[in-house]
Amino acid sequence: MRNQPEPVIEAAFLNVQNTAMYMGISVNTLYVWRHRRQGPPSFRMGPGGRVMYRRDLLDAWLSEQQRADSRSNPALDPLNRARRQREHRRAV
């Protein structure tokens, strides 16, 4: 008998339950996002039409969300922008 640990295989595809757990959100949130076409890309697989998520696309979508958020992207933070000079309008 060997006492070697089993290799860890990370699935390339995640079902809705595993995706929700991976993201730390509820399954219902994923279904709502899918219905509204707002969330990460998903597809139906197999004869039963099971909703699945590709892990690489899920990670890319999460990174995109992070870059689009001004709290995690200093370039989008309105407090970091140079102040614009107001134009003074003359009364006619």
N, C-alpha and C positions, 0 to 999 in steps of 0.2 A: 504494500500500500504506500502511496505517495502522500506526503503532507503538503503538497504544493497547492497554493490557492488557485481556485478556478479563475480563468481570465474574465475580466469584466467586459461585457459586450454592451455598448451603448447603442440603443436602437436608432436607426436612421429615421424611423417613422413613429409617431406617437399618436395614440388615440385621444379622444377628448378628455377623458379622465386624467391620463398621464400628462397631457399638455397643461391642463388646469393646475395640477399639482406642481409641475415644472415652473409655471409662471407665478404661482402663489395666488391664484384667483379662483373663483367658483366656476363650476361647469356651466351654470346658467349664464354667466357673463360671456363665456366663449360662444354659447349658442346665440345670444343676443347680438354679439359682434358679428358673427357669421351671417345672421339674418340681415343685418344692416350693412353688410359688406365693409366693415370697419376694421376688423381684427386681422390677425396674421393669416397668410394664405393657407387655405385648406382644400381638400378634395375628397371625393367619395371613392372608396376602394372596395373591390370585391363584389360578389353577387348581392350581398345584403346592403351595399351602399354605405358602409361604415365610414364616418367622417374621420379623416386622418390629417396629421400635420407633419411636414418634413422638418426634422430638427434643424437642419442648416438654414432653411428659410425662416423658421421661427426665431432663431438667434439673430439673423439679419434684420428681421422686422423689429425685434426688441432693441437692437442697436440703433436702428433708424428712429424709433420712438424717443430714445434717449438723446440723440443728436437734435431732435426737433424741440426738445424741452428747454426753455430758457434757464431753468434752474440748474441744469447739468451741462449746458453749453454756454460758456461765457460770451461767445460771439452774438448770441441772441438776447442776452440780458439787457433790457432797456436802460438799466442804470449804468452800464458800461459805454453807452453811446455818447458821442460828443453832443453837447447841447447846440441846437440850431438857433441862430439869431432870428428874432421875430422881425418881420417887415413892418415898418410903420406906415400906415396909410394916411394920406392927407385928405382932409375933408374937402370936398369939391364945392 
